[in-house]
Amino acid sequence: MNDWWRSFFDGDYLRIAKQVFRQENSTEQATALWSMLDLWPGCRVLDAPCGWGRLSRPLAQLGATVLGVDQSETLLAAADAERGDVPAERLRYLRHDLRTPLPETDFDVACNIFTSFGYGMEEEDRDLFRTLCRAVRVGGRVLVETSHRDLLCSSLARARSSAMRLADGTIFLDEPEFDPIAGVVALNWYWSGPGGSGEKRASWRCYTPTEIVRLLESVGLRFVAAYKGLSKVAYTAEGTEPPGRLTVVAVRQE
Ligand SMILES: C[S@@+](CC[C@H](N)C(=O)[O-])C[C@H]1O[C@@H](n2cnc3c(N)ncnc32)[C@H](O)[C@@H]1O
């Protein structure tokens, strides 16, 4: 499945994902991010990829100057339509393939949130992180928030699939198939409800936390800390419960 993501992030994705990630949750996440990174009014934030701007907009409302970057025309159009009263000097969007360098640099922080890498070969992930590393100033930080292989394996040990009812009544089912040798999961999404029914396939290369840190280090970033999700709680993998999502913060060296 090559470059599946070019068509995956369309109107159906937007309708489903907006119900999974309601704006209240996104605003809470943006506030958590602000506090985790000790951001300040006027700081320059790169949200890459930004999807439909669910975090770019609240970050700009909190006082950052934000550039949201994504490849999906549909999601960027939704982001721009929902900018509200945030002026263009504070919040801009750019359509760009993050595997290639950005035309703008000197950001204080670059964020890659909600499992936004692992969509192709390892080399493509390295290219994406190299783009983020070069976009921040020396001493600037890159934050990556993601699911990971340890979480996937402990979740799969409990259930082979997951189903939920979305706010509009749609039944949504994911039946992932994991290839532990390739380290790649095939995501199989099915849904049916008032907005119609359909299915989608995606492929996600799921790294361990160790591998994620190595990837970041391989492009010139120095590991700073790992947290449980978007919180200030240090990441640990103890106990019988699934370890939770991972956030890694790394800093540009030179
Ligand atoms: C799971 S979504 C997350 C978006 C956003 N970070 C959020 O939290 O909602 C992943 C996004 O990555 C974008 N994407 C995937 N590959 C990309 C690439 N090579 N360049 C730019 N955007 C890409 C997709 O269009 C999609 O919007």
PDBQT file of the ligand as one rigid body, heavy atoms in Angstrom, charges set to zero:
ROOT
HETATM    1  C1  LIG A 301      -3.759  11.170  12.278  1.00  0.00    +0.000 C 
HETATM    2  S1  LIG A 301      -3.782  12.699  11.445  1.00  0.00    +0.000 S 
HETATM    3  C2  LIG A 301      -3.305  13.785  12.736  1.00  0.00    +0.000 C 
HETATM    4  C3  LIG A 301      -3.412  15.232  12.418  1.00  0.00    +0.000 C 
HETATM    5  C4  LIG A 301      -3.214  16.192  13.605  1.00  0.00    +0.000 C 
HETATM    6  N1  LIG A 301      -1.858  16.149  14.125  1.00  0.00    +0.000 N 
HETATM    7  C5  LIG A 301      -4.199  15.921  14.720  1.00  0.00    +0.000 C 
HETATM    8  O1  LIG A 301      -3.768  15.751  15.860  1.00  0.00    +0.000 OA
HETATM    9  O2  LIG A 301      -5.403  15.890  14.447  1.00  0.00    +0.000 OA
HETATM   10  C6  LIG A 301      -2.350  12.560  10.433  1.00  0.00    +0.000 C 
HETATM   11  C7  LIG A 301      -2.198  13.671   9.399  1.00  0.00    +0.000 C 
HETATM   12  O3  LIG A 301      -0.957  13.483   8.709  1.00  0.00    +0.000 OA
HETATM   13  C8  LIG A 301      -1.084  14.045   7.408  1.00  0.00    +0.000 C 
HETATM   14  N2  LIG A 301       0.043  13.544   6.615  1.00  0.00    +0.000 N 
HETATM   15  C9  LIG A 301       0.367  12.248   6.392  1.00  0.00    +0.000 A 
HETATM   16  N3  LIG A 301       1.490  12.174   5.661  1.00  0.00    +0.000 NA
HETATM   17  C10 LIG A 301       1.876  13.456   5.424  1.00  0.00    +0.000 A 
HETATM   18  C11 LIG A 301       2.967  14.039   4.706  1.00  0.00    +0.000 A 
HETATM   19  N4  LIG A 301       3.891  13.282   4.108  1.00  0.00    +0.000 N 
HETATM   20  N5  LIG A 301       3.065  15.374   4.664  1.00  0.00    +0.000 NA
HETATM   21  C12 LIG A 301       2.131  16.164   5.260  1.00  0.00    +0.000 A 
HETATM   22  N6  LIG A 301       1.075  15.671   5.940  1.00  0.00    +0.000 NA
HETATM   23  C13 LIG A 301       0.968  14.338   6.029  1.00  0.00    +0.000 A 
HETATM   24  C14 LIG A 301      -2.463  13.574   6.990  1.00  0.00    +0.000 C 
HETATM   25  O4  LIG A 301      -2.980  14.320   5.923  1.00  0.00    +0.000 OA
HETATM   26  C15 LIG A 301      -3.246  13.729   8.304  1.00  0.00    +0.000 C 
HETATM   27  O5  LIG A 301      -3.888  14.988   8.361  1.00  0.00    +0.000 OA
ENDROOT
TORSDOF 0
